[in-house]
Amino acid sequence: MAPVTEAGLNTVAGGRCPSRRLRGFSLIELLVVLVVIGLAVGMVSLTITLDEPAAVVREESDGFAEKMRFALDDAIFSGETLGLYIVPGDLQQPWRYGWLRYRDRQWQMQTDVLALQRLPGWMMLELRVENEPVDLVQLNAASPQPQPVIAIYPSGEITPFVLRFYSSEHGVADEVGRRVLLNSSGQLVSYQDGEDSSDLR
């Protein structure tokens, strides 16, 4: 009897070798691969977009406007005056802002939705109150405790203001800065630097 060789073990009738048979991808496998690739490309694109200064400035300014609307509703329903305070950034800390509540004849810092908010390290703020620029650095240095720069009253009134969010790396570049203001109708609106804001007032 002839010895069984390795070739004899791997060969069946017809000369085929099942262990070496070539097999293609199924349609479902191809679809799964395409979906995974699509998700990966989408996440990379989203990350790149969110990292762009203009996109981050828009996100931060819109977030501020939403919190300001929340503060207005809070003041109306609670019957208590709220105030926005801003802490300029330095080499150790980024720019920050938050809200104070006037209660028991003193301003009290908030710990909820209106607590201190931190901006990205490269972002800065510029404030005008009743069409006058406010030196936030000097104002903050003059008092050891946060002082409100914008008041929100239970009557629904807010001190007229324009707060500009911008990138310190781009300076006064129109395409990066964004402003939040109180228009003549008493509504909070947000718009891009260089955009015609006449219809917002």
C-alpha positions in Angstrom: 0.0 0.0 0.0 1.4 3.3 -1.0 2.1 5.8 1.8 -0.3 8.7 2.3 1.4 11.9 1.4 0.5 15.5 2.4 -0.8 16.1 -1.0 -3.1 13.0 -0.6 -4.5 14.3 2.6 -5.5 17.7 1.1 -6.9 16.3 -2.1 -10.4 14.9 -2.8 -12.0 13.5 -5.9 -11.8 15.8 -8.8 -8.5 17.2 -7.7 -10.0 20.0 -5.7 -8.3 21.3 -2.5 -11.1 22.6 -0.1 -8.7 24.1 2.4 -7.3 26.4 -0.4 -10.6 27.2 -2.1 -10.8 30.9 -2.9 -13.9 32.7 -1.5 -15.1 36.2 -2.3 -16.8 38.8 -0.1 -20.5 38.7 0.2 -22.7 41.7 -0.5 -23.4 42.2 3.2 -19.7 42.2 4.1 -19.0 44.8 1.5 -21.8 47.0 2.7 -20.6 46.7 6.3 -17.1 47.7 5.2 -18.4 50.7 3.3 -20.5 51.8 6.3 -17.5 51.6 8.6 -15.4 53.6 6.2 -18.2 56.2 5.8 -18.5 56.6 9.6 -14.8 57.0 10.0 -14.6 59.7 7.3 -17.6 61.5 8.8 -16.0 61.6 12.2 -12.7 62.9 10.9 -14.6 65.6 9.0 -16.6 66.6 12.0 -13.5 66.8 14.2 -11.8 69.0 11.7 -14.9 71.3 11.5 -15.3 71.6 15.2 -11.6 72.5 15.6 -11.9 75.5 13.3 -11.9 78.7 15.3 -15.0 80.1 13.5 -17.0 77.0 14.4 -15.9 77.1 18.0 -16.6 80.8 18.3 -20.1 80.2 16.9 -20.7 77.3 19.3 -19.6 79.4 22.4 -21.6 82.5 21.4 -24.7 80.5 20.7 -24.3 78.7 24.0 -23.9 82.0 25.9 -27.1 83.3 24.2 -29.1 80.2 25.3 -27.8 80.6 28.9 -28.7 84.3 28.9 -32.2 83.4 27.9 -32.4 80.9 30.7 -31.2 83.6 33.1 -33.9 85.9 31.9 -36.6 83.3 32.5 -35.1 82.5 35.9 -35.2 86.2 36.9 -38.8 86.5 35.8 -40.1 83.4 37.5 -38.0 83.8 40.7 -38.6 87.5 41.1 -34.8 88.0 41.8 -32.3 90.1 39.9 -29.5 88.3 38.2 -26.2 89.7 36.9 -23.7 88.6 34.4 -20.0 88.8 35.4 -16.9 88.3 33.3 -13.4 87.3 34.4 -10.7 88.2 32.0 -8.1 85.5 31.1 -4.4 85.5 32.0 -1.5 83.2 31.5 -2.9 80.6 33.9 -6.7 80.8 33.3 -8.9 81.3 30.2 -11.6 83.9 30.0 -14.7 83.0 32.1 -18.2 84.2 32.7 -21.1 83.4 35.0 -24.1 84.8 36.7 -24.8 86.2 40.2 -28.1 86.3 42.0 -29.0 89.2 44.2 -30.3 87.7 47.4 -30.2 88.8 51.1 -28.7 92.1 50.0 -25.7 90.6 48.3 -24.6 89.1 45.0 -24.3 85.3 45.3 -22.5 83.1 42.7 -24.6 80.3 41.1 -23.8 76.6 41.0 -26.3 75.3 38.5 -26.7 76.0 34.8 -25.6 79.6 35.4 -22.3 78.6 37.1 -18.9 79.8 35.9 -18.3 78.9 32.3 -14.8 78.6 30.8 -13.9 79.6 27.2 -11.1 78.0 25.2 -7.7 79.4 26.0 -7.4 81.3 22.7 -10.9 82.9 22.9 -11.5 86.4 24.2 -14.4 88.7 25.0 -15.1 92.3 24.3 -18.1 94.1 25.9 -20.0 97.3 25.2 -22.8 98.4 27.6 -25.2 101.0 26.4 -22.9 101.7 23.4 -19.9 102.3 25.7 -16.8 100.0 25.8 -16.1 98.3 29.1 -12.6 97.7 30.3 -13.1 94.3 31.8 -9.5 93.9 32.9 -9.5 97.1 34.9 -13.0 96.4 36.3 -12.0 93.0 37.5 -8.8 94.3 39.0 -10.6 97.0 41.0 -12.7 94.5 43.0 -11.7 91.2 44.7 -15.3 89.9 44.2 -17.0 89.3 40.9 -19.2 92.3 40.0 -22.1 92.1 37.5 -21.6 94.1 34.3 -25.1 93.3 32.9 -28.2 93.2 35.0 -31.3 91.0 34.3 -34.4 92.2 36.1 -37.5 90.3 37.2 -39.5 92.7 34.9 -37.8 91.1 31.9 -35.5 94.0 31.2 -31.8 93.5 30.5 -29.1 96.1 30.4 -28.4 96.9 26.7 -25.2 95.3 25.7 -23.1 93.8 22.8 -20.7 91.0 23.8 -18.2 89.9 21.2 -16.5 86.5 21.1 -13.4 86.3 19.0 -10.1 84.5 18.5 -7.0 86.1 20.0 -5.0 84.3 17.2 -7.0 86.1 14.5 -7.5 89.5 16.1 -10.1 91.5 14.4 -10.7 89.1 11.5 -14.3 89.4 10.5 -14.7 85.8 9.6 -13.9 84.6 13.2 -15.6 87.0 15.6 -19.3 86.7 16.6 -21.5 89.1 18.6 -24.5 88.6 20.9 -26.6 91.6 21.6 -29.9 92.8 23.0 -31.8 94.4 20.1 -34.4 97.2 20.3 -37.2 94.7 20.7 -35.6 93.3 23.8 -34.6 90.0 22.1 -31.2 88.3 22.3 -29.7 87.8 18.9 -26.4 86.5 17.6 -24.6 87.3 14.4 -21.3 87.0 12.6 -18.7 89.9 12.4 -19.1 91.7 9.1 -22.8 90.7 8.8 -25.3 93.5 8.3 -26.9 93.8 11.8 -29.2 96.7 11.0 -32.2 94.4 10.7 -31.4 92.8 14.1 -31.8 96.0 16.0 
